[in-house]
Structure formats: C-alpha cells, structure tokens
C-alpha cells in the first residue's frame, strides 16, 4: 500500500484507489505507486477484476504541473519512459479493468482511464488532454491510445484543441462506455466487471492479450497471434470444464486454472 495509491480487495474486485487530495495530481510518486498496485493486482489470485477509482469527487485532474515546471529536457528525457510505463502497467493487468470516472479525468488522468479496458463516467464528468495549453503534448499514451479508441481525426481535435469533453460527447464517440449519475459510478463499474469474476480467467487473459496485442500488428501477424493463444487454452482445466459442461448441458464451474 502506497501513500497515495492503494489496492483494496473485496469479493474478487481489486480497487486501485487514488487518494491525493484535492485533485489526485499524478506526480512521480503516484505514478510509481500505480505501477506497484498494478503489479499486486496482477499477481494476487483473489483479484479477478479491477476498478481504478479516484473517489467520489475527482478521478485525476492530470500530472503535477508544479513538479514538471522546473524540469529540463534532460530531466524529462530521463523520466518520460518511466511515466509511460507506469500507465502501461495498468494496461497490462491480465484481468478485466474498468475506470470509474467522477469529476475530471484530464491529461494524465485521461491517459490513466485510457489504459483501462472500459470507462464508466459520471454524467457531469469532464475528460480531455489539455497538455497543448501548456505548450506540450500528452506523454503517457494519450496520442496513441486515444487515436486507437476514437480515431485519428477525433483524437487530433481533442489533443490539438485541449478542450474538455463532457460525458455525453465522450459516450457518443466511444471515449467512455457508460454514463451514470455521479453517485452510481463506482457501483456501475463494479457491475460492469462482475460477470467476469467467475469466468475462465486464463481465457479472459488470452482474449485481452489477443485484442491488445493484435492492434499492434498487421492482420496476418494478429491472426497468427490469435491462433497461438487459442491453441494454448486447450492446456487449461477451464477449457476441459467448459466443453464438458456444454456437452452435459450444465453451467460450468471455472476455477481459473
């Protein structure tokens, strides 16, 4: 458990909770604590799905600009890789991961949400990549994950204008997946991943690897990657159980093995 980020586990859900008042600014310490929490969520068998949550008021309003303002090119060149890889650690959790967004998800906060598989947003939430207003661009995946999610033209509009995107527009362009009243955000995020808690963990892992990995490849390479993951699942107990349950017309009892 870090000073500003902790992993809370209950009923198969691992909640990665940010708590750095007032706006959950993502300084270097928070970034490294996110990395550590992602590692714990990955290796803890009791965690079957993950919710990334900033609390009832704000998800994360961006990087710690006061920390960045005094950094030189040499300083940031040494730090930029670690910044990006901290968010990659969230994206690489081999389990279903959903961001529960209240208030603002801006800059690094938006990039953190983009690193999740799905995003549930409060009706009054605001998302965006306002780095351009500081004379920089997103540096933790915003230019890459946003373009893959909403398309290059929309991503350029959001990134190059630095404007805020409200929850309604975010839902219409696929930036968020569900919009609910603010007080229901966390519960809605839990509900989204709840069906996966008793699912075949190795197959869910493979599905995530297939989609995310395939996006980085040409079609032929992606199909080959899919075939390898597909065949590997025939070595799992859950594959045996799932097919036996189908033949016997009963509900499968997956163990995650």
C-alpha positions as CSV (number, residue, x, y, z in Angstrom):
1,X,0.0,0.0,0.0
2,X,1.4,3.4,-1.0
3,X,0.9,6.8,0.5
4,X,-1.4,7.9,-2.3
5,X,-2.5,4.7,-4.1
6,X,-3.7,1.5,-2.5
7,X,-5.2,-1.8,-3.7
8,X,-8.4,-2.7,-1.8
9,X,-9.7,-6.3,-2.4
10,X,-13.3,-7.3,-1.7
11,X,-15.3,-10.2,-3.2
12,X,-12.9,-10.7,-6.1
13,X,-12.7,-7.0,-7.1
14,X,-9.4,-5.2,-6.7
15,X,-10.0,-1.4,-6.4
16,X,-6.9,0.7,-7.2
17,X,-7.8,3.8,-5.3
18,X,-6.1,7.1,-5.8
19,X,-6.2,9.4,-2.8
20,X,-4.0,12.5,-3.2
21,X,-6.3,15.5,-2.4
22,X,-7.5,17.7,-3.7
23,X,-7.3,16.6,-7.4
24,X,-5.3,13.4,-7.4
25,X,-2.4,15.0,-9.3
26,X,-0.2,12.3,-10.8
27,X,3.3,13.2,-9.6
28,X,6.2,10.8,-9.9
29,X,5.4,9.1,-6.6
30,X,1.8,8.5,-7.6
31,X,3.0,7.1,-10.9
32,X,5.3,4.6,-9.2
33,X,2.6,3.7,-6.7
34,X,0.2,3.0,-9.6
35,X,2.9,0.7,-11.1
36,X,3.2,-1.2,-7.8
37,X,-0.6,-1.5,-7.3
38,X,-0.9,-2.8,-10.9
39,X,1.7,-5.4,-10.1
40,X,-0.1,-6.5,-6.9
41,X,-3.4,-6.7,-8.8
42,X,-1.7,-8.9,-11.5
43,X,-0.2,-11.4,-9.1
44,X,-2.9,-11.6,-6.5
45,X,-5.2,-14.6,-7.3
46,X,-8.0,-13.2,-5.2
47,X,-8.3,-10.3,-7.6
48,X,-10.4,-11.4,-10.6
49,X,-11.2,-7.9,-12.0
50,X,-10.0,-4.4,-11.2
51,X,-11.6,-1.0,-10.8
52,X,-9.5,2.2,-11.0
53,X,-11.1,4.9,-8.9
54,X,-10.2,8.3,-7.8
55,X,-13.1,8.8,-5.3
56,X,-16.4,10.5,-5.3
57,X,-15.2,13.9,-6.4
58,X,-12.4,13.5,-8.9
59,X,-10.7,10.8,-10.9
60,X,-7.4,12.6,-11.6
61,X,-7.0,16.1,-12.9
62,X,-3.7,15.5,-14.6
63,X,0.0,15.5,-13.9
64,X,1.6,17.5,-11.1
65,X,2.5,20.7,-13.1
66,X,4.3,22.3,-10.3
67,X,6.7,19.3,-10.3
68,X,7.0,19.4,-14.1
69,X,7.5,23.2,-14.4
70,X,11.1,23.1,-13.1
71,X,12.2,20.1,-15.2
72,X,14.6,20.5,-18.1
73,X,14.7,18.5,-21.3
74,X,17.4,16.3,-19.8
75,X,15.2,15.8,-16.7
76,X,12.2,14.8,-18.6
77,X,14.1,12.6,-21.1
78,X,15.2,10.6,-18.1
79,X,11.7,10.4,-16.7
80,X,9.3,10.1,-19.7
81,X,9.9,6.4,-20.2
82,X,9.0,5.6,-16.6
83,X,5.9,7.8,-16.8
84,X,4.6,6.0,-19.8
85,X,5.5,2.6,-18.5
86,X,3.6,3.2,-15.2
87,X,0.4,3.6,-17.2
88,X,1.4,0.6,-19.3
89,X,1.4,-1.4,-16.1
90,X,-2.3,-0.7,-15.7
91,X,-3.0,-1.6,-19.3
92,X,-1.0,-4.8,-18.9
93,X,-3.0,-6.2,-15.9
94,X,-4.1,-9.5,-17.4
95,X,-7.6,-9.2,-16.0
96,X,-10.7,-7.0,-16.8
97,X,-10.0,-3.4,-15.8
98,X,-12.5,-0.6,-15.7
99,X,-12.0,3.1,-14.8
100,X,-14.7,4.7,-12.6
101,X,-14.6,8.4,-13.5
102,X,-16.0,11.2,-11.4
103,X,-15.3,14.8,-11.8
104,X,-12.2,15.4,-14.0
105,X,-10.1,12.9,-16.0
106,X,-7.7,15.3,-17.6
107,X,-4.2,15.0,-19.1
108,X,-2.6,12.1,-17.2
109,X,-5.9,11.3,-15.6
110,X,-7.5,10.8,-19.1
111,X,-4.4,8.7,-20.1
112,X,-4.9,6.6,-17.0
113,X,-8.5,6.0,-17.9
114,X,-7.5,5.1,-21.5
115,X,-5.2,2.4,-20.1
116,X,-8.2,0.6,-18.8
117,X,-10.4,-1.8,-20.8
118,X,-13.6,0.2,-20.2
119,X,-14.6,3.6,-18.8
120,X,-17.7,4.4,-16.7
121,X,-18.2,8.1,-16.3
122,X,-20.4,10.3,-14.1
123,X,-23.0,12.4,-16.0
124,X,-21.1,15.5,-15.0
125,X,-17.6,14.2,-15.7
126,X,-15.1,16.0,-18.0
127,X,-12.4,14.3,-19.9
128,X,-9.6,15.8,-22.0
129,X,-6.0,16.1,-23.0
130,X,-5.3,19.8,-22.3
131,X,-1.5,19.5,-22.5
132,X,-1.4,21.7,-25.6
133,X,-2.3,24.7,-23.4
134,X,0.9,24.2,-21.6
135,X,3.0,24.0,-24.7
136,X,3.4,20.2,-24.7
137,X,1.6,17.1,-25.8
138,X,0.3,14.0,-23.9
139,X,3.3,11.9,-22.9
140,X,1.8,8.8,-21.2
141,X,-0.2,7.3,-24.1
142,X,-2.7,9.9,-24.9
143,X,-1.8,10.4,-28.5
144,X,-1.6,6.7,-29.1
145,X,-4.5,5.1,-27.1
146,X,-6.9,7.9,-27.8
147,X,-6.4,7.7,-31.5
148,X,-6.9,3.9,-31.4
149,X,-10.1,4.3,-29.4
150,X,-11.9,7.2,-31.1
151,X,-10.0,7.5,-34.5
152,X,-7.2,9.9,-35.5
153,X,-9.4,12.8,-36.5
154,X,-11.3,13.0,-33.2
155,X,-8.1,12.4,-31.3
156,X,-6.4,15.3,-33.1
157,X,-9.4,17.5,-32.3
158,X,-9.3,16.7,-28.6
159,X,-5.5,16.9,-28.3
160,X,-4.8,19.9,-30.5
161,X,-7.6,22.0,-29.1
162,X,-7.0,21.0,-25.5
163,X,-10.8,21.2,-24.9
164,X,-12.8,19.3,-22.3
165,X,-15.1,16.6,-23.5
166,X,-18.3,16.2,-21.5
167,X,-19.7,12.7,-20.6
168,X,-22.4,12.8,-23.3
169,X,-20.0,13.5,-26.1
170,X,-17.5,11.1,-24.7
171,X,-20.1,8.3,-24.8
172,X,-21.1,9.3,-28.4
173,X,-17.6,8.9,-29.7
174,X,-16.7,5.8,-27.7
175,X,-14.3,7.5,-25.3
176,X,-16.5,6.2,-22.4
177,X,-18.7,3.1,-22.4
178,X,-21.4,4.0,-19.8
179,X,-22.6,7.3,-18.3
180,X,-24.5,7.1,-15.0
181,X,-25.3,9.6,-12.2
182,X,-22.3,10.6,-10.2
183,X,-23.3,8.7,-7.1
184,X,-23.6,5.5,-9.0
185,X,-20.2,5.5,-10.8
186,X,-18.3,3.0,-8.6
187,X,-21.2,0.6,-8.3
188,X,-21.8,0.7,-12.1
189,X,-18.1,0.0,-12.7
190,X,-18.2,-3.0,-10.3
191,X,-21.4,-4.2,-12.1
192,X,-19.6,-4.0,-15.5
193,X,-16.8,-6.4,-14.5
194,X,-18.9,-8.5,-12.1
195,X,-19.8,-11.1,-14.7
196,X,-16.1,-11.9,-15.2
197,X,-15.4,-12.8,-11.6
198,X,-16.5,-16.4,-12.1
199,X,-15.3,-16.6,-15.7
200,X,-12.4,-18.6,-17.1
201,X,-9.5,-16.4,-16.0
202,X,-7.0,-17.8,-18.5
203,X,-9.3,-17.4,-21.4
204,X,-10.1,-13.8,-20.3
205,X,-6.4,-13.1,-20.1
206,X,-5.9,-14.6,-23.6
207,X,-8.8,-12.5,-25.0
208,X,-7.3,-9.3,-23.7
209,X,-3.8,-10.2,-25.0
210,X,-5.3,-11.1,-28.4
211,X,-7.1,-7.8,-28.8
212,X,-4.5,-5.5,-27.4
213,X,-1.5,-7.3,-29.0
214,X,-3.3,-7.7,-32.3
215,X,-3.8,-3.9,-32.5
216,X,0.0,-3.5,-32.7
217,X,0.3,-5.9,-35.6
218,X,-0.7,-6.3,-39.2
219,X,-3.6,-8.6,-39.9
220,X,-1.6,-11.7,-40.7
221,X,0.5,-11.3,-37.6
222,X,-2.5,-10.7,-35.5
223,X,-4.2,-13.8,-36.8
224,X,-1.1,-15.9,-36.0
225,X,-1.0,-14.4,-32.5
226,X,-4.7,-15.3,-32.0
227,X,-4.1,-18.8,-33.2
228,X,-1.3,-19.3,-30.7
229,X,-3.4,-18.0,-27.8
230,X,-6.4,-20.1,-28.9
231,X,-4.4,-23.3,-29.1
232,X,-2.7,-22.7,-25.7
233,X,-6.1,-22.6,-23.9
234,X,-6.5,-26.3,-24.7
235,X,-4.0,-26.9,-21.9
236,X,-6.2,-25.4,-19.3
237,X,-8.6,-27.0,-16.9
238,X,-11.2,-24.4,-17.6
239,X,-11.3,-25.4,-21.3
240,X,-11.9,-29.0,-20.3
241,X,-14.6,-28.0,-17.8
242,X,-16.3,-25.5,-20.2
243,X,-16.6,-28.0,-23.0
244,X,-17.7,-30.8,-20.7
245,X,-20.4,-28.5,-19.2
246,X,-21.6,-27.7,-22.7
247,X,-21.9,-31.4,-23.7
248,X,-23.6,-32.2,-20.3
249,X,-26.0,-29.2,-20.6
250,X,-25.0,-27.7,-17.3
251,X,-23.4,-24.5,-16.0
252,X,-19.6,-24.6,-16.0
253,X,-17.6,-24.3,-12.7
254,X,-14.5,-22.5,-13.8
255,X,-11.5,-22.4,-11.4
256,X,-9.2,-20.1,-13.3
257,X,-6.8,-23.0,-14.0
